[in-house]
Amino acid sequence: MKVLFAPDWRDGNPYQSLLAEALGRLGVEVVFPHGYCRGMPLARMRERKTADIIHLHWPEAYYSKKSSELLFLFRRLRFGIDLRLALSGRALVATAHNLLPHGQTASALAFHNQKLFIDRADAVMVHSQASRQVIEKTFTVKESKFWFVQHGDLSVTLGAPIARAEARRQLWIDDRPLCLMFGAVDPYKGIEDVIRFWRAHRPAVRLAIIGRSWNRKYARQLVALADGDEDIRFELDWLSNDQLRQWLSAADCAIFNYQAILTSGGASLARSYGIPILIPSRLDTVDLTEPCDRVFRFAEIGPSLSALLETAAARGSSFESAADWRSQTSWDAIAAVHKQAYEQALSNRS
């Protein structure tokens, strides 16, 4: 069985690489498109000609905004034709990482393309049962298409944490409790609200916002909003695995405040590291196998969050506590579910 993963977003995100390696151990050959072909990028992928299945992960790669509004419109309008030509009798497996592309939730064409992506799929992989319900209701999808598979364990790319004291020594951080917001620094993550909360309510926990921002203007806005607050630290740059491991090892808790999301690789990684997680109750599609004594849900960002933050930080990290989670989200287990989905998708096509 040969499966073509598209787009190739392995740089900066290990998800596809780890899944491909695990599938290889099960005898599934995974290939990636070689470069980006203009015009009809999906249909012109050379690798599709010998693939049994096209597994599309982030379809917005083929219709998101790149330059002019006119080109943006063309990219969105061509997607359906491009996808149909690319499949040409091949099975399509879709992973619903997002309900809609980040930053395009108000676009009717983005909705149309995402629905098309789901409708054409022979199997739809979802990372939580709550995500399945949302997708099923939003796009009117047959329940039989869905395959539940948790987000894989990203800690395998980093290894076990180093000692907290050593990590803090390397990062020049004192012993006060530390809360992380980590990952790509983007507007959909609700970072502004967290900074405003820290400045207004002065929790007894320091905040570190770490990760690369592709939008320098937005990054400057965040720094200006913090206004030199000594309890808020920024590291707005690309982090190597070693650097990310240092920060995760130094943290006492992590906070996530997405505006909307189906799953979170960052929250999954924090869970694998046994780092206490604070996350809004409204983000019930993020599956962290609760109840868990290191997952703290909050209703809103307000005064009561200070006490919850301090409780979470006092609980502290424990890599050992997450052993069951790491086993449950191992890539071999996740690949096994994918292989079943592939076999079913091909069977439906025959």
N, C-alpha and C positions, 0 to 999 in steps of 0.2 A: 504494500500500500504506500502510495506517495502523496504527500500533502504539501500544498504550497501555502505558506504563511504570508499574508499581506496585510498592511504594509510592513516593511522591514523597519521596525522601530526598536531595534536591539540597543542602539546607542542611548545610554542614559536610563534604560529600563530593562532589567534582566528577565522580565516575565517570559518573553518569547523564547529566549535562549534556554532558560531552565526547563520550560515545557518541551521544547524540541529535543533536548538531550535526554529527558526521561522517556519521551516517545521512541527515541532511537533505541533505547534499551528494551523496548517492547516490540522491536522489529518494524516500526513505522518510520519511513524515510521522510524527513521534513526538509524542504528547500525554501529559499527566500528569493524574491525577485532581485535580479541584478540591475540595480539602478532604477531610475524613474523615466518611463517613456512618455513623451508628450503626446497630446491629442487624445488618445484613448489608452491611458496608462494601464488599466486592468487588462483590456483585451490584447495589448501589445506585450505583455509579460511573456518572454520566451519560455519560461519554466512551466507555464500553465499547460503547454501542449502535451507534456508527459505526466502531468499530475492527475490523480484520480479525484482529488478533492481540493477545492480552494477554501481555505480557512481565513476568513476576513475578521480582523480584530478591531481596527479603528477605521471605519469607512470614511470618516471625515478627512482622512489624509488625501482623499481623491476629490473632495469638493470644498475644502475649507479655504478661507481667504488667503491669498498669497500676495496680491499686488492691487491692481485696479479693480473698481467695482464691476466693470464690464467683464473682465476675466473671471471674477468671482461668480458672476451670474452664469457665464458659460460653463464653468466647472460644475456648478450645481445642476444645471440643466442636462449636462451630458451624462451624469452618473448612471442613470437608469439604463441608457443604451450601452454604455461601457460595460456595466455589470452583466447585462444579458449576453453580449458578445463574448465576454470572458468565460462565462459558464459553458455555453455551447454543449449542453448535455452532461457537464460535470456536476458533481454534488457540491453544495455550498454549506459550510458550517459557519455560524456567526457567533462570536462571543460578545455579549452585550455588556461591555465594560461601563458604558454610559447610556443613559436614557436618550439624551441628545448631546451633541458636541458642546463642550464648555464654551460659553460666550455666544452661542447661537440659538439659545432657547426661544427667542422671539421670531425666528425665521421659519416661515411656512415651508420653504423649500428644504430646509434642514430637516424638518419634521417629515416631509414627504420622502426624502432620501433615506432617513433612518427606518421609516416604515417599510420602504421598498427592500432595504437590506434585511429586515426581519422576515418580511413576507416571502422573499425568494429563498430563504434558508431552509435546508432540509433538517437542520438541527440548530437549536439556539442554546448556547451555554450561558448559564446565569450563576452568579456567585452567592446568591441567597434566595430563599423561598419568597421573602418579601419583594426582592427585585423581580422575580417571576410574576408576582401578582400585579406589580406596577406596569410591567411591560405588556402583560396579557390584557390589562384593562386599557392601556393607552393605545395600543396598536391592534387590538382584537386578534390575538394570536391563538392558534389551537394549542391546548395544553399538552398534547402529545409531542409537540416539537421541542419542549424544554428538557434540558439536562442540567441538573444542579451539580456544581463543582465549586468548592471553596477556592478562594484566592490562595495561591501557593505560598510556601514559606520562603520569603526573601532573605531571611537571616543566613541561609547557606552561602550567600555570596560574601558575607562579612566574617563568619566564624563567631565563636562565643565572645561575649564582652570581656574587656580587660577590667581590672579592679577599678572601682569608682574613684578611689583616691589617686591612682596613677593617671587615669583619664583626665581628672581635673588638674593635676599637676601639668600635664602636657598642654592643656588648653588655657592655662593661667586663670583658673576659676577657683574661687574660695569655696568654703564648705557650706554656704547657704543653700537651701533647697532650690532646685532648678527645674523649670518646666520648658519643654521643647515644643516649637512648631517647626516641623521639618518637611523637606520636599521642595518641589518647584514652587516658587513664590508667585502666585497668580491671584487675580482679583476674586475668582469664584470661591476662594478658601476662607473668606470672611476675616482676614487678618486685621483689617482696620478696627473692627469691633473689639477684638481681643486687646489691641493696643489701647484703645479708649478705656476699656475696662481696667486695665492695669494702672493707667494714669489716674483714674477716678477713685478706685477702691483700694489701691496700695496693698495687695495681698502679700503675705509674708513669704513669697516665693518669687524668685527671679525668672524672667522670661528670655529665652533665646530663640530668635527667628533665623533659621539657617536653611540655605538652599539657593539655587540659582534663580534669578529673575530675568526672563527674556525681555521684559519691558522696563527699561531703565527709568523712564518717567514714573512708572508705578513704584519702583523701588525707592526713588527719591521722595515720593509722597509718603511712603511708610516711615522713612527715616525722619522726615519733617514732622510727621504726626507724633512720633515718640519724643521729639524736641529735646534730645540729649538726656532723656531719663536714664539714670544709672542702673535701674533695675531691668532695663530692656536692652538686650544685646543683639546685634545683627551680624550675620556672616552671609552676605548676599552674593555668593559665588558658587561655582560648581564644586562639589565635594567628592573627593576620591573615596573609595570604600574604606580606607584606613581612617580618613577624617570622619566619615559618618559613623564608623564604629566607635571612635573616641567620644563623639557627642552622645550617642546612644548609651554608652557605658557611663557617662557622667550624669545622665539625666535621672531625676527622681520621678518625673511624670511627663506626659505629653498631652497636648490639647489639640483638638481638631474642631473646626467651625465652618465646614463647607456650607455654602448656600444650598446646594442640592447635589447629591451624588448617589450612585448605586453601590459602589464598592470603593475601598480605599486601600491602596497598596501600602501607604504610610502607616495606617492604623493596624494593618495586618502585620507589618514588620515590628511595630512597637509591641504588639501582642506576642509575637514570637520571642522577643527579648524579655518578656515579663515586665515591661514598663507599664505602670498604671496609666490608663487612658481616660481622658475626659472628652466626651463627645455628646452633641445634642441628642435629646430623645427623639426629635423629629427625623433623624437620619437612621430610621429603623431598618433600612435596606442594607446597612453595613453589618455584616454577620461577624460577630466576635465571640460566638458560642457563649452566650450569657444564660443565666447569671454567672458572673465571674468576679472574684473579689478584687480584680485589678482593672475592671471596666466600670467607670462612673458616668452615668448619664445625667445631663442637666437640662432643665426646661428652657432656660434662657440665660443670656449673659447679663447678670445683675448682681446685687449685693450678696446673695446667697452663694454665689460661685466661689467667693473667697474661702469660705469654710470647707467647701468640697475640694478645692485645690490643695489646701493645707492637709486635709485628710489623705488625699491621693499621694501627695509628696511624702507624707509620713509613712505610708505603706511601703514606698520604695520599690525598686526593681528587684526581680528575682528571676534569673534566667532558668533556674531549675523548675520554677513553678509553671513554666510554659512548655514543659517537655511533652505533655499530652497534645497540646495544640500543634506543636511542630510535627509530631507524628501524624496527626490528623490531616495536616495540610502539606504533607510531604509530596514532592513532585512525582514520585512513582505512583502514589495513590491517585493523584489528579490525572496523570497520564493514562492510567487504566480506564478511568471514566471517559476520557476523550476517545480512546481507542474504541470503546463500545459505541460511542456516539457516531464515530466515523463509519463503523461497520453497519450500523443501522441506517445511516444516510445513504450509503452505497446500496444497501438492500432495497431501500425505498425507490431508488432510481432504476433498479433492474426489472 
